[in-house]
Every structure is written in structure tokens, then in C-alpha cells.
Amino acid sequence: MERVRRVLVHFCKDGAAQPAHFVQSITGHFSEGGEDEVEVGCSLERNRFILHRADAGRGGVTLKRHAFCPIKHLSVTENAALPLDVQQRGVDVGVATILQTANQRVLLTRRAKELRIFPNIWVPPGGHLELDETLLDAGLRELQEETGLKLEPEEGSPNILGLWESVFPALLSRGLPQRHHIVVYLLLRSALSHLELQASLSPSPAEVSACLWADRQLVSAVVSDPDGENHDLQRSVSVSQVSADGALSDSSLPLEVFLSRAPVSGPDVERVSSGTMFALNLWLRSLDDL
């Protein structure tokens, strides 16, 4: 068997780390009653992302999956229909950086429409955790690769906001699972304002088609009930469009784009990803804690 050259999710069992299977729900593994949200402990050791039950009395990190997570609802027949190379992939690890500015805005990017996985979806900068990287190393590298922003490790005070169990496609109605990740949402605080950071923004057009600095009011609307009232918000949101050569231009999008949810059937729509909404909600809570 070919040696795995990726960082994969492992479970800690009887003092040993065992790799998680592609078709195994990570959240479900720790859920005693089928809950979609649990508290876990995590560590990165020798290129293995190890999850274990949170220590009693010490708390842990929130791990969550969507209620309609395809892995959760995969039938025996659908499981058997998965290609062998997919079944043997294991569960990958991604890192996404919630970059908070000095004036409490966060950077969101729209994935390029040419990307095979989650195209045209709004997310924070992020990608795969590579071998021999720390979580912070991966977050800073992806931030620079996708946006051109180079932050030094000592510039911020990173901490894990939460873990999201991500599966693509997001719904079984769109096809059998092809990728299964645990995404680590890392909060990184910058001492610069969004305007100061915007001056250094240079997105990669191969990965990013637009950017925006979302303030607390917009984020609150994004994570709230989509049918709720948002009287205090303008009906358009200012964004920076990214051209094919990487140039930025001022533009705007309807507010409804950022309030949209994944449709239960048919093709996907431009929206903020479910995992991103989860992380942004945790970010709002972190501001309240301060």
C-alpha cells in the first residue's frame, strides 16, 4: 500500500492513535445520543491530528457537523458504492484562519468558480495541513498563498475557535462523498486595521475571486436566522472583486448572498459556507467574552 503523505485524523483509544475511516462520522464517534455538536480534546503529534474525549472538568474544543452531514446519513448501499480510493482516503485535516483586525473585522474570501470543491463559496483563507507543519504554520501559509498577507507568528495570538466536520458534496442529493475533512478554525488577531491590511492584499486569482472585511454587524446577520429581520443593514455589501490578473476593484453584492443557506436540492448557490457560519458564531462569542 502506498504510504500516506497527508496529515490524517486519528482517534486516541487505549493509549494508542488509530486512523479514522473515511466513512466514519468523527462527530458521531464522540456523540452518545446522535448529537451534532460535542466537546473534544485535540493535539497534533508526529503528523497525526489526534482527537479524544474532552477531559472532565477541563472543557475542550467544540466539534460540530451539519445536521445533514452526508457521512452521518450514508446508507450501507451508498457506502458500498464509494470507489475504493475514496474509501481508503481517511479523514484529512484543514486549517482556516479567522483573521481579526484591530477594529474587529474578519477577512472572508470567495473561492474561485473554477475550483472543484466548494466553488463560489465564501470562506476564510485556508487549506490542507501539510506534513511537519504546526496549525499556526499552515494557517499563516494559506493566508499568504491565497491573499498575499504575510503575518509573522509573533504578530498574533492564535487559538482554536472550533472544529468543523466537512464533507463534499455537502448533501447526498448532490452525489456520494468525495472528500472528508476536519477543519480547524484558528483565530488570529492582528494589531492592524482592515484598511492597513487591505493595502497589502494581493489575492491569488486561481483560488480567490473576491474578498471582504466583515464587521460585527454583518457577521451577526450571517449567523442569524435567515428569515429574521435585518433592518439596520444596508441591502448591499461592499466587496473587492479579483480579476484574472489579480487586480482588485471595488464592487458590491446583495446582502441576500451572505444570508443564503445551502439548498436542500439542486445546484449549490453563492453563500457563506456552513462551517464558516459555525466559526463566525464562535468568533462573536469570543468578542462577548472579552
Helices and strands as residue ranges (DSSP letters): E 8-13, E 16-19, H 26-30, E 37-45, E 48-53, E 61-65, H 70-73, H 76-81, H 84-87, E 92-100, E 105-111, E 121-123, E 126-128, H 135-147, G 153-155, E 159-168, G 172-174, E 179-189, H 194-198, E 208-215, H 216-223, E 236-242, E 248-254, H 255-259, E 271-272, H 274-289
